[in-house]
Amino acid sequence: LSKASADVIKQMEIFGEKLGIAFQILDDILDVTSSEGVLGKKPGTDIIERKPSVVNIFWLESGDPLAQRLKSAPEEDESKFVSMALSHLPKSSAIEKAKELARTYANEAKLALQSATANSKNGNPQAAADLMTLIEFTLERVA
């Protein structure tokens, strides 16, 4: 990118931003659908900490009465709530909506990368292919 045009640099900036958002959404999904062995951390952390993750927001919007508990401060023993949430969420519409949003951002990243590649005079086709593979790998984490 050191000798790239301003347009190519802008497209690569968009690529990075969109891929980063897709990655974060998928990380939010994995927080409620994976095991500690896969995550490297205890599942449900975003629920315990009441983070405004995409999954938590979509879950609240779903109308699930259990999700309303996200609006209150964590209690001393959250284990029962988290356990119930982790059993409800994988079957909820929140997960599919979050996956669809991640796919939208990943597709926007692909378009930006394709635009940058098409407009680059000194592009590296292998680097572009590797970045496209990175997008696919990101999406496969929750396929």
Disulfide bonds with the S-S distance in Angstrom:
none
